[in-house]
Amino acid sequence: MTAPTLDAVHKNPASVAGLPQQTLTALLVACNAVSTTLTTALLTSAPVRAETTIDDPQRLLKADEVAKILGATPGVVYEMSRRGTIGHVSTGIAGSRAVRFTRQQVADFIKSREKSALDSGAR
């Protein structure tokens, strides 16, 4: 039995029934790599319409926006910025939460955490 492609799994989720664990793991790793690549592309792409400010690549993101992208909480994002785990921009306002993030900083963080199939132990 040949392993289905990610596109085939998307179109027919039942196609994974009965696949060996090794194949399922490899498909999941491939899916994660595609997800990371697409997220990075979205975060670093130019806005579709220049008049919208929310898509402006130069607009600084707040911790709650970054948290939604990463699937974390704003508190975790603040702690990561405090520890230097994720790049940030200081707004110069007193207080530990006076930071913002560029889309590129978020994309760089995601890229730095990306694991290959070999890193995750899938063979």
C-alpha positions as semicolon CSV with decimal commas, in nm:
position;residue;x (nm);y (nm);z (nm)
1;M;0,000;0,000;0,000
2;T;0,138;0,336;-0,100
3;A;0,111;0,630;0,141
4;P;-0,137;0,899;0,042
5;T;-0,020;1,254;-0,025
6;L;-0,118;1,537;0,210
7;D;-0,358;1,659;-0,058
8;A;-0,517;1,313;-0,079
9;V;-0,554;1,299;0,301
10;H;-0,718;1,642;0,296
11;K;-0,966;1,530;0,032
12;N;-1,027;1,188;0,189
13;P;-0,934;1,168;0,560
14;A;-1,034;0,800;0,569
15;S;-0,737;0,722;0,343
16;V;-0,509;0,709;0,650
17;A;-0,698;0,421;0,811
18;G;-0,474;0,121;0,851
19;L;-0,149;0,302;0,768
20;P;0,154;0,205;0,978
21;Q;0,251;0,438;1,263
22;Q;0,577;0,521;1,085
23;T;0,386;0,643;0,777
24;L;0,143;0,844;0,990
25;T;0,436;1,007;1,170
26;A;0,605;1,095;0,842
27;L;0,280;1,247;0,710
28;L;0,238;1,450;1,030
29;V;0,596;1,581;1,009
30;A;0,540;1,676;0,644
31;C;0,216;1,850;0,740
32;N;0,395;2,045;1,014
33;A;0,669;2,152;0,771
34;V;0,409;2,272;0,520
35;S;0,222;2,458;0,796
36;T;0,540;2,631;0,913
37;T;0,634;2,728;0,559
38;L;0,288;2,869;0,487
39;T;0,277;3,059;0,818
40;T;0,617;3,212;0,747
41;A;0,506;3,309;0,395
42;L;0,192;3,475;0,531
43;L;0,381;3,665;0,798
44;T;0,644;3,796;0,558
45;S;0,428;3,862;0,251
46;A;0,328;4,206;0,135
47;P;-0,030;4,314;0,201
48;V;-0,282;4,242;-0,072
49;R;-0,431;4,590;-0,052
50;A;-0,205;4,883;0,035
51;E;-0,486;5,084;0,196
52;T;-0,543;4,832;0,476
53;T;-0,326;4,903;0,776
54;I;-0,390;4,572;0,955
55;D;-0,197;4,383;0,684
56;D;0,085;4,637;0,674
57;P;0,411;4,439;0,712
58;Q;0,558;4,736;0,899
59;R;0,278;4,740;1,158
60;L;0,401;4,618;1,493
61;L;0,210;4,328;1,646
62;K;0,095;4,318;2,007
63;A;0,164;4,019;2,230
64;D;-0,195;3,898;2,205
65;E;-0,171;3,894;1,824
66;V;0,155;3,699;1,837
67;A;0,002;3,464;2,093
68;K;-0,281;3,381;1,852
69;I;-0,033;3,308;1,574
70;L;0,175;3,082;1,799
71;G;-0,115;2,920;1,982
72;A;0,013;3,052;2,314
73;T;-0,095;3,307;2,572
74;P;0,017;3,670;2,579
75;G;0,196;3,600;2,908
76;V;0,407;3,333;2,740
77;V;0,492;3,574;2,457
78;Y;0,598;3,843;2,706
79;E;0,814;3,591;2,891
80;M;0,975;3,474;2,564
81;S;1,057;3,835;2,476
82;R;1,198;3,897;2,825
83;R;1,423;3,593;2,793
84;G;1,528;3,682;2,438
85;T;1,367;3,371;2,289
86;I;1,175;3,584;2,038
87;G;1,292;3,915;1,897
88;H;1,094;4,223;1,989
89;V;1,085;4,600;1,963
90;S;1,085;4,806;2,281
91;T;0,833;5,088;2,268
92;G;1,025;5,286;2,527
93;I;0,726;5,294;2,759
94;A;0,803;5,198;3,117
95;G;0,695;4,847;3,210
96;S;0,779;4,494;3,105
97;R;0,487;4,475;2,859
98;A;0,606;4,770;2,653
99;V;0,712;4,550;2,362
100;R;0,585;4,490;2,011
101;F;0,683;4,240;1,743
102;T;0,747;4,258;1,371
103;R;0,607;3,992;1,142
104;Q;0,966;3,903;1,050
105;Q;1,059;3,848;1,416
106;V;0,765;3,609;1,455
107;A;0,853;3,429;1,131
108;D;1,218;3,400;1,242
109;F;1,107;3,252;1,574
110;I;0,886;2,994;1,399
111;K;1,166;2,907;1,156
112;S;1,413;2,863;1,445
113;R;1,179;2,608;1,604
114;E;1,115;2,411;1,285
115;K;1,224;2,049;1,308
116;S;1,301;1,820;1,018
117;A;1,176;1,462;0,997
118;L;1,519;1,344;1,109
119;D;1,513;1,572;1,416
120;S;1,182;1,429;1,531
121;G;1,293;1,068;1,503
122;A;1,066;0,973;1,208
123;R;1,232;0,741;0,962
